[in-house]
Amino acid sequence: MKNMFRGAAVAVVAALALSACGGGDDKGDDKNPLAGGGGGKGTITVGGANFPESGLIGELYAQALEAKGLKVSRKFNIGAREVYYDQVVKGGISVMPEYNGALLTTSVDKASTAATTEEVNAALKAKLPGTVEILSSSQAEDKDSVTVNPQTAAKHHLKTIADLKPVAGQLVIAGPSEFKTRQQGLVGLKTKYGLQFKKFQPFDAGAQSTLVKLLTKDEIQAADLFTTDPAIAQNKLVVLEDPQHVFSAQNVTPLVNKAAVNDQAKAALNAVSAKLTTQDLLDMMKRVAIDKEDQEKVAKEWLQKSGLA
């Protein structure tokens, strides 16, 4: 599903916290986020896509680099991968927060069937243009999931997607309309787990809040939600494990222009990846998207807690 280029994810998270997208009003050119290229001699330009989580991760990267005495400029809220990817390749952006599976299937190899973190990263390393590379992937992922409400999880003792097989015919599942026909959706769930749900209820990406409300009210029992959606923790929803990897790895991974970052910068970025977990993203996105805290403050406190600033 991330190979839709996070179209649904952008709408989901943006609906939660549109105001959190920027995070760099006085640190870049808002009228043209790509203006200025590398930001000056010796400056590392950290980018961010047009949804709050990308800006937050970009801020983590920027502050981690600054903590090592490196000069950084921020170019957040750039736009979709179709806009920023070529800029990384050409050097206009030095560092970009990426999701490895989405990067692979949207910009590098649309036919790829790589599923695990190791497979995805191996494919990226083999096929990325020579001017760029991925650094270490974090444990943190933001990916599609089959998420159920707590009463359904308790009633049917659900921990993994495989546990749904005996009861799927009793359950209504909802998600973006594309979920019905995607391999990383109902097609893959049927192929790999043998699941046939009672009904699929399509929702526009912008209607995720309605989807969550129906899920909590048990009017639907399962939904395709992104794993760092703050609504999951807020409503005590249960993300089912996916041992058959219907949903490919979507690890947060720095994509860098090789000429724009030195070994010191790479080490600082890899240190962030070594510490960052999905739970960290959930916690931070709640603060940014729901509690409306500044992403600079949230990033700084995480880096300090992690011993990186």
N, C-alpha and C positions, 0 to 999 in steps of 0.2 A: 504493500500500500504506500510505502514511502516513495516508491518509484512513480507516484503521481506528482512527484516533486513537492511533497509536503503541502500540497494545496489545501488538503483538509486540515492539516496541522496548523497551518498559518491562520486559517479562519478560526479554529478552535481556540488557540491561545490568544490570538489578537482580540477575540471577543471577550476574553477574560481580562486582558490588560493592555489595551491598545496604547495607553499612555506610557507603557514601559519600553516601547520599541526603541526609543532614541538612545538615551543614556550617554550621549556625547555631544550635547548641543554646543558646548564651548570648546570641543576638541576636534571638530571637523567641519566640513562645508556641507550644511544641511541641504542647500539647493542642489548640489551635485556631489553625492557621497563619494564619487570616484575622483573628484578633482584633486590635483596635487600629487597623484601617483604615489611614490614612496614616501612622501611627506618631508623630503629634504635629505641631504647627505647623512648617512648613518642612522636614519630613522626607520623603524620597523612599523609598517602600516598594518594594523589589525582590523579586519573587516567583521561585519555582522550582517546577516540576512534580515529580511523584513518581518521578523516575528520575535517576541520578547526573549525567548530562550536563547536564541542565537546571540542577541545583544548581551545577555547575561554571561554567556560563556566567553564571548569576545572580551568582556570586561575582566573576567578571570585571567585570560591570557595576557591582556594588556598590563594589568597590575602585577602579575607574576614576572613579566619581563622588566617592568620598571623597578621592581624590588631587587633586580640584579644590576641596576644602574644603566639599563639600556633605554635609549630614547624611543618613544612610541607615539604614533598618531593613531587616532581612532576614526574609522569610516563605517559607522553602524547604519542599520536600516537601509541597506543598499538596494535590496530587491531580491528577486528569485535567483536560483542557481544559473539560469540562462543569462543573467546579467553579470554575476560576480565570478563565475568559474573562469571565463576567458581572461578576466582581469588578474586572477592569481597566476594563470599560465603565462601571461605577458609581463607580470611584475608590477602592475598597478596596485595590487594588494599583496602584502608579504605573508600574512597569516590569516587563515579563515577557519572558523569552527565548522566542522563537517560531521556528517553522519555517514559512516563508511559504506553501508549498504545502499543508501540513496545515491551517494556520489557515484558508485559503481554502475548502478542500473539506469541512471538518468544521463550521465555525462561521459562515461568511459566505455561501458559494454552493456547495452540495453538487453542483450540476449543472455546475460549471465544467469546461471542457476546457483551460484555460490550462496551458501546459507549461513555457515558459522562465521564467527569473527575471523578465524584463521583462514578460511577459504576466501572470504571477501577481501581481506587484506592482501593475500597472495595474488589475487586477481588484479587488485589495484596496483600493486608494486610492479606487476608484469606489463600493465597496459597504460599507465599514466604517461602523459607527455614528459619528455626528458627534463623540462624546466621545473617541474614540481615533484613533490613527494609527500607521502603521509608520514607523520611521526607516530609515536606509540598511541594505540587506542586505549581509552579509559574503559573501566567496567560500566560506566554510565551509558545507558541506552534510552532513546526515546523512539518507541516503535509501536506498531499496531499490536493489539492484544484482544483476546477474548476475556472480557471482564464481566463478572456476575455480581448481583447484589448479595449482601451477606446472608439474607434468609435463604436464597437459593443454594448458596455454597454450603450452608449448614444442613439444609434439608437433604441434599443429595451427596454430602461428603465430598465436595469438589475441591481438588487441589491442582489438577492438571486438565488440559483440554481432553485428554483421553478418558477422563472420568465422566465426560458428558455423554459418551456413546449410548449407555442404557436409557438416558433420560432426555436426549436432545429433542425427540419427537414431541415432548410435552412443553417445550420452551420456545418463546419468541425471542429472536435475536435482531438487533438493529445496528445500523451503521450507514456510512455514505453509500449512495447507490452503486458505486463501483465495486463495493465489497462483495456484491452478489456474483460478479463475473470474474473476479481476479483470482489468480493462483494464490496470492497472499490474501485470501478471503474465503468465501464459502466453497469455492472450487477446491482449493487446497485442503480445507477442513474435511470435505467429503472424501477426497482422494487419500489423504494420509491418516485420517482418524475415523472414516466411515460415518460422519455426522450428517444427519438429515433433520433439520430443525422443523418445528411445527409451522413457523412462519418467519419470513424475513421482512422487517420494516425499514424501508429506506428513509434516510434523513439527509437533508442538505448539510454541508459542512458547517454552515452558520447556525444550525439548529442544535448544536451539541448540548447546550444548556437544557433544552427541552428533552433531549434524549436522556440526560442524566436524571432529570426529574422523574421521567417515566420509569427509569430503572430503579430508583430509590422507592418509588411507589409500587413496585412489582407489577406494573402494567406491561413491562417487558422484563425479561429475566437475564438477558445477556446483551452485550454491546461491544462494538469495535471502538475502543478508546485508546488514545495514545498514552503510553506508560508514565509520562511525566505530567499528565493533566492533574492539576491540583485537586480537581473534583474527586479523584480516586481516594486520596487520603481524607479529604474533608467529609466524605460520605461513607467511609469505611468499606469501600467496594473491594472486591477480591479479583486480582489479576491472575488468571490461570496460567500455569507453566506450560511451555510449548516444547515438549521433548522431541517432536518430529520436525521442528524448525519450519513450520509453515510460514512463519514470519522471519525473514532473514535478519541477520545481525544489523543493528543500527547504532553501533558504538560511537560516542562522541570522540572525534579524532581530528587533530590539527592537520590541515592541508597547508603546505608552505611552498613558497617560491624559493628554490634552492639558493639563488644568488642573493636573496634578501635577508637570509638568516644565517648566523654563524653558529658554531657549536655551543656557545654559551646560551644563545637564545633557544636552540633546540633542547638543551638540557632543562631549561626553565619550563618549557612547554610540556616536555615529557614528565616532569615532576608533577604538574597539574593532572595529567592523565593518570599517573600512578595513584593519586589520592581520590579522584572524583568517582563517585558511585551514583547509581540511579536514585537511591534514597536522598543523596545530597541534592540532586537536581529537583526532586519532588519537594524537599524542604525549602530550597531557595526559591523555586517558582511559586510556591504558596506565598512566601513573603513578598515577592515582586507582583504577582498577578492578583492575589486576593487581599493581602494586607497593604498593598500599594507602597511598599518601601522602595527607596532608591536602589537601583541595581548596583551602583558604585559601593554603597554601604554594605549590601548583602555580599557582594564579591569580596570586599576587603575583609569582612569578618570570617568568611570561609577560609580565605588564604591564611589569615592569622591563626585560626584554629588548626589548620593543617600544617603549620610550620613553614609556610611558603612566602611569608611577608613579614 
